Amino acid sequence: PICMQLPADPNFEFFAVDNVIDRGGWYSQFPIGGPLVLALGYLIHAPWLLDPLLGACTAMALYHFARRAYGETQGRAVAVLFTLAPMILLMSASHMNHVPMLFLTVGALALLTEWERAVTGRRRLLTAGGIGLAVGFAATIRPLDAVVVAAGIGVFQLTVLRRDPRRWRDLLLEILCGVVGVAPLLYANWATTGGVFHFAYEVMWGPATRLGFHVDPLGRSFTPLAAAARAAKYVNELNIFVMQWPVPALLVAVAGLVSMRRATRWDALLLGLFGAQVTAYALYWHDGEFLGPRFLYTVVPVIIVLLARAPFLIADRWGGYWRHAAPLGVMACIGVVRLVPMGSFGAIGEVHQVRASRASFKVDLGA
């Protein structure tokens, strides 16, 4: 059996770290899925390589989703914009667990497009099982994000089930595979805290970590007004950090939404996931910042899909001048942000900022 914790050192004050529990045992507050993914990198003696590879695989999965949902041309535009997004590139160069979480989320969405269009029972079962495993293992990495993804996909599938009741067997298999996927988290909880649903995070910070309005673990009152301000802050930061464009990215996305003649079920799914993610983390006491609003990283592809589709939607709705101006405007934004130095802003400035801030983690302690 795998031992999930070490004995607590008798001189624990010499090893005190904010996110490590050192009373009664010595183990991390974080769910086990992130370390399990990193362990794959250590097996090949290249842990630094894992997140970049997962970022590349996420780009391919997003392309597959977008081409199935919106057609080949728009699928290619989505993939290109995803690979050029500074927030995606920089996060994929880190060891943060948001990267494998995003890969599993987009992978589940890509499988969902195959499940929705599958005509044989075998193919439906295979894709449903893959969705369950992806979302289940995602829960071992970032449980709250996985709940949001599972709810969004589940609602989508129920709408399909209304038209084709035969698919209920698919959902049973999907749930079973989801339980298999989440099993490492439940085992790790039992091995460390003694309860399968008792998280180490709660051991570290207490029950005040739960969603809702209460006094947080730092003794501050978390109110509805504070939650609304948190949500507004996260959404506004997407304007800056996702693409680093000289124009607000959300303004372009909204222009695309306004120009949309008719929303598809895929549009509804993506917008629902985005709204649910923002709401969930608005109700969470901690302010998550790393390369921007990291708690929204799981739904950053929603913004990228809207940005990539905006020129097509604007051109289709308004025609004439906009048929050329919309795509040229997006290409100009991409060029400016990557080629024009803008101090601490833009892709170049962001790279310099991140490099300087992470230098403290590379200090030669021995010397």
KABEL-V354637 format. One record per backbone hydrogen bond with DSSP energy under -0.5 kcal/mol. NH is the residue of the N-H (numbers start at 0). CO is the residue of the C=O. If there is no record, write none. Layout:
NH/CO
NH/CO
This chain:
3/1
5/25
11/8
13/10
14/11
19/16
20/26
25/5
26/20
26/24
28/18
32/139
33/30
33/139
34/30
35/31
36/32
37/33
38/34
39/35
39/36
40/36
40/37
41/37
42/38
43/39
44/41
45/40
48/45
49/45
49/46
50/46
51/47
52/48
53/49
54/50
55/51
56/52
57/53
58/54
59/55
60/56
61/57
62/58
63/59
64/60
65/61
66/62
67/63
68/64
69/65
70/65
70/66
74/70
75/71
76/72
77/73
78/74
79/75
80/76
81/77
82/78
83/79
84/80
84/81
86/241
88/84
89/85
90/86
91/87
92/89
93/90
98/95
100/96
101/97
102/98
103/99
104/100
105/101
106/102
107/103
108/104
109/105
110/106
111/107
112/108
113/109
114/110
115/111
116/112
117/113
117/114
123/119
124/120
125/121
126/122
127/123
128/124
129/125
130/126
131/127
132/128
133/129
134/130
135/131
136/132
137/133
138/134
139/135
139/136
140/137
141/137
145/141
146/142
147/143
148/144
149/145
150/146
151/147
152/148
153/149
154/150
155/151
156/152
157/153
158/154
159/155
160/156
161/157
162/158
162/159
163/159
166/163
167/164
168/165
169/166
170/166
171/167
172/168
173/169
174/170
175/171
176/172
177/173
178/174
179/175
180/176
181/177
182/178
182/179
184/181
185/181
186/182
187/183
188/184
189/185
190/186
191/187
192/188
193/188
194/188
197/194
198/196
201/198
202/198
203/199
204/200
205/201
208/205
209/206
211/282
213/211
213/221
215/213
215/219
218/215
221/213
221/219
222/220
226/222
227/223
228/224
229/225
230/226
231/227
232/228
233/229
234/230
235/231
236/232
237/233
237/234
238/234
238/235
239/235
239/236
240/236
241/237
242/237
243/239
248/238
251/247
252/248
253/249
254/250
255/251
256/252
257/253
258/254
259/255
259/256
267/263
268/264
269/265
270/266
271/267
272/268
273/269
274/270
275/271
276/272
277/273
278/274
279/275
280/276
281/277
282/278
283/280
287/285
288/286
289/291
293/291
294/287
295/292
296/293
298/295
299/296
301/298
302/298
303/299
304/300
305/301
306/302
307/303
308/304
309/305
310/306
312/308
313/309
314/310
315/311
316/312
317/313
318/313
318/314
321/318
322/319
323/320
324/320
325/321
327/323
328/324
329/325
330/326
331/327
332/328
333/329
334/330
335/331
336/332
337/333
338/334
339/335
340/338
341/344
344/341
346/336
347/336
348/344
349/345
350/346
351/347
352/348
353/349
354/350
355/351
356/352
357/353
358/354
358/355
360/357
361/358
362/359
364/362
